[in-house]
Every structure is written in structure tokens, then in C-alpha cells.
């Protein structure tokens, strides 16, 4: 199974994470792209790195967006790689 193309870094109770999840779910579903969600509260390293930025979207392991996920930018990034 291929690695997920999109990773959503989130934390419980984050309303922006809920919004990001919906955008990612929609775009990934339409493009047939795999994605995963990672709870930053499960890792001290993730907490230090991303606490002030979440939700953070990674595309192919590279930070793509934070705070808000742009559906258009995400589609563009996925079509360019």
C-alpha cells in the first residue's frame, strides 16, 4: 500500500481541524488520493513543532498549509507531484 499523499496534523477539540478534515476528505476522495490524520498530542516532538500552527497539512511529507486548508492550492499541489 502506498504512503498517504496527504497528512493532516490535528488535535482534539480544534474547530479549524474539523474544517481542514472536510476539505481534505473531499479533495482526496475526488482525486483518489490517500490521506491520514495524526494527533499531535500523541507526540512531544509534534506538540513542540506544530502546536501554534494546527491544523497543518503535509503533501508527500512536506508542509503545505497551516491554520486553513485552501482547496484550490491543495488540488494544484496534488496535480503537480
N, C-alpha and C positions, 0 to 999 in steps of 0.2 A: 504494500500500500504506500503510495507516495506521501511525502510530508505535506502537511497543510500549507497552502499558499498564504493564508491569512491567519494571523493570531491576534485575538483581542485580549488585551491585558485589562482586567477589571477588578472590582472589589464589591462585596455585598453592600446593598443599600445605595448604590450610585445610580442616580437617575440618568446621567449622561451615558453611563454604560448601557442602560436599557435602550436608549436611543441608538447608540452605536451598534448594538447587537442586532437590532431590527434592520438597519441599513446593510450590515454585513450579511445577514441571513438572506436578504432579498437579492443583493448583487451576486453573492456566491451561488445561490440557487439558480439564478438566471444564466450565469456563465459556466455552471458546472464545476466550480472551484471548491476545493476542500478548505475547511477552516476549523479552528479550535479556539477555546476560551481558556485563559489562565488567570486564576485568582491570585492577585499579588500578595494577599495576606498570608499565603502559604509559603512564602519565601522571604527571608530577611533581605536578601540582595534585591529582589524585585521591589520590596517596600521602599528601600533607600533610593533606588533608581527612579521609580515611577510614581510615588505617592502623590506628588503635586501635578502630575501630567494626565492621570487617567480620565477617561479611557484612552489607551494607546493602541494604535493599530500597527501591526507589523505586516509587511508584504515580503514574502520569501526571506524572513528573518531580519529585515531592515525596517527601522522605524519609518512609518509613512505619515501618520497623523496622530494628533493628541487632542484631547478635550472634545472635539467634534469630528465626525467622520463625514467627509464630503463624498456623496455617492458618485458624482462625476469624476472626481480625482481618483477614487478607488477603481472605477471601471477603466480609466485611462492607464493606471499603473498596471493593472492585471493584463491589459491587452498589449503592453509594451514589453513584457518579460516573457 
